[in-house]
């Protein structure tokens, strides 16, 4: 199963199946306590895993739910791909509000993944996978949505932008190009202001999807059939976790030392030797 550095994952560790039998799992997102929400976009559902308890269904009206993250208001922000929008769900009342659904009067292709900053704005990718057969309406680009709902285009580099993740200090943003099999890194000069585009990792020989980071700046990249690849900040390869169909990942658990991975019809947990990044602090 594992070909990764022992500094990251203990030798002999095997993924634990926390849940299975879903349509297609995606978008794991931790709350402040390390509990996890994950999506089953194929069935318009979101599930909740409170550490140590069985997985339960949280919502069944999340149209094509893909990438998710908890924001500074304690809401669950969800990319509803085939609905062409990003929404925020109140975790207590489950009331939903639309954060953005268009730019220049044109609705998005299929919002896929997002990364929330400390101002409560967020970056998000807008590829097209035609989950519901919808046509392409514009370029497959990456955007920033301010806390006030103003949307700006911030990157046109990726052929098919997918995973996005911010470093905890907000200095850098990583962007996965699924079709280009590469990852870009940007300096963040301010909310929605990206500079110094660098081709950070090239020649993955796999299609990168969702990503996360740990306390040391190691980057975890879900690559579908290629498993979960781990890179140091240099970036050097630290190895691959052989998980068929790895689509997205995040850290959680009481100390944020467990890596949760969505893969096909399964929701997995992997104990690690590191502490992962946490959601933004409550505003």
N, C-alpha and C positions, 0 to 999 in steps of 0.2 A: 504493500500500500504506500509506504512512505520512503521518499528519497530526499528528505529535507534535513537541514542542519539540526543537530540535537540542541543547539542553543535556542532554537525556536520551538520545536516539537519533540517531546521525549521519545527516545528510541523505542520502537515496538508499539507505539500508539496506534490504535485503530479508531476510525470514525464511529461514533455511537449514533444509531438511528433513533431520533427523538420522535419522528412522525413519518408516516408513509401512506401511499394510496391517493395522493393528490393528483390533480391534472398536470400542472407544471409549476413548480415552486420557484419563487423569485423574491427579491427585495427584502432580505432580512434587515431589521432595524431595531436597535436596542433603545429602551427607555433609560432613565437615570439610574434605576436600580439593577439594570442588566437583564431585565426580562426582554423577550424578543417577540416582535411582530414579523410575520412573513406572509407573502401573497401567493395566491393560486389564480393567476390571471386568466387561465383557461376557463375557470369556473366563477370568475368575478368575485372571488372571496379573499378575505384576509383572516389569518389565524393568529392566536396569541399563545405564547408559551411562558407561563410564570414558572421560574426555575423550581424544579422539583415536583411540578404538578403536570397533569396531562394537558396536551394541546387542546385548545378550544377554539371554536369559530368566533371571530370578532365581528365580521361584517360579511354580507353576501350581496352587496350592491356596489361593489368597487369595480367598475367596468374595465376589464383588461388591466388590472392592477399589476404594476411591474416594480420599479425602484421605489423605495420608501425611506423616510428618515424622520425622527422626532425633532421638532423645532424648539426654539427658545420659549414658546408659549405652552409647551407641553402637548402640542397637537401632532398627529401623525400626518406628515405630508406624503402624498401618494401620486405617482405618475399613472394616470389612467390613460394608457396608450391609445386604444381605439376610440376613446372619447375625446382625444386631442387636447387634453388639459392636465393641469396639476391641481390637486385639491388638498385641503387640510381638514382632518377629521378630529373633532373634539373627543378625547379618549374617554370622557365620562358620559357625555350625552350622545355621542356618535353623530352629532350634527356635522354636516359637511359644508364647506365653503370653497368656492373656486378661487384659486390664487392667480392663475393665468390660463388663457386658452387661445391666444392669437397674438400676432405681431403684424402691424401695418394692415389690419383688417382681414388678415388671412389666418385661418386656424392652423395649428401645428400638424405635422405628419403623425407622430406617435411618441410623445414624451416617454423616455425610457428610464433614465436614472438621474439622481440629483444629489447635490452636496450643499448643505446649509451653512452659511457663515455666521459669525458672531453678531452681525447686525440683523439677523433673521431674514436676509435675502438669500437667494439660492441660485446655483448654477445647475443647468439641466441639459441633457442631450436630447436630440430630436431626430432619430433615425427613422427608417421605415422598414418594418418587418411584415407588414400586411397581415397582422394577427386576425383581422376580421375582413380581409380582402379590400381594405380601403386604398384608394389611389394616392399617389404622391402629389402633394400640392406645392412643395417648395424644396429647396436644397436641404440636405441632411446636415444641419449645423448644430452649434452649441450656443446656449443663451444664458443670460442672467436676468432674474426677476427680483426687483427691489422689494423692500417691505411694503411699499406703496402700490405694488403691482405693475410698475413700469418695466417693460421687457426690452432688452437690448441684445443684439447678436455679439458674441465675444470671441468665437472661433469658427473658422471655415476650413481648418486644416484636415480634419478627418474625412475619409470617404464615407464611413458609417460610424458616427460617434456613439459610444455606448457608456461604459462606466465612467463616473466622475468621483473624485475624492479630494478633499482639502486636508492639508496638514493641520494639526491641532492649533498651531500658532497663526494659521491663516496666511502664511507666506507663500505657499505653493499650491497649485492645483494640478492634479494628474487627470489626463483624459485618454481613454482607451479608444482606439480606432479598430473596430471589429473586422472590417473588410481589409484594412491595410495591415493587420496583424502587427500593430505597433502601439506605443504609448507616448504621448507628448507630456511635457511638463512646462508649466507657466509660472512666472512670478506674478503674485497678486499685489498690485500697487494700491488698490483700494476696492471698495465694493463694485464688482462688475468691470474692473479695469485690469486686464491681463496684459503682461508684457513678456519679452524675452522667451519666445516660443522655442523649445528645445525638443528634438526627437530623442526622447529619453531611453526608450527600449525599441529596437527594431528587429525584424526577423524572428518573431515569436514562434512561427510555424504552427500557430493556433489562433483562434479568434477570441480576443480578450473581451470579457463581459464585465461583471461587477467587480469592485476592488475595495480594499480597506488597507489600513496601516497599523503598525504597532508602535510602542513607545520608543523604539530604536530607529524609527523611520523605515523599517522594512515594509515593502509593498507586496500585498497578497492579491494575485490576479486570477480570477476564475476564467478558465479557457475552455469550457464545454468538454468536448471529447479529450482535450489536452490536459484535463485535470486542473488542479490549483497550483499555480507557479508562484514562487516566493523569490523576491529580489531584495538585496541589500541596498542601502542608500547610494552606493557607488555609481551605477547599479551592477552588482554581480548576482548571478543565479545562486540561490541557496537551496535549490532543489524543487521537486514537484511532489505534491500529494496526489496520488492516483485516485481521483474521484471522477467517475464517468458522469459527464453532463453537468459539471460544476457551473452554476449560472451566476451566483452572487454570494457575498459573505460579509460578516460583521463580527465584532467581538462583543461578548456579553458575559453574563454570570455575575455573581456578587462582587468579584474583583476584576472583572473584564479580562479574565485569563482563558476564557473558552472561545474558540473560533466556531461560529455557527455558519454552516454552508447549506445553500439550497442546491439541489441536484435532481433534475427530472421530477419524479414523483415523491422524492424524499427530502426530509429536513434533518440535517446531521449536526453533531457537536463533536469538536476535537479539543481535548485539553492541551494547553500550550505552556511554555516556560516564560512567556512574555505577557505584558499588559497591552491591550489594544486601545485604540482611540475610542472616546466616548462621545455621546451626542452633545451639542452645544449646551452650556449652562442655561438654566431658566432665566428669562429676562425679568 
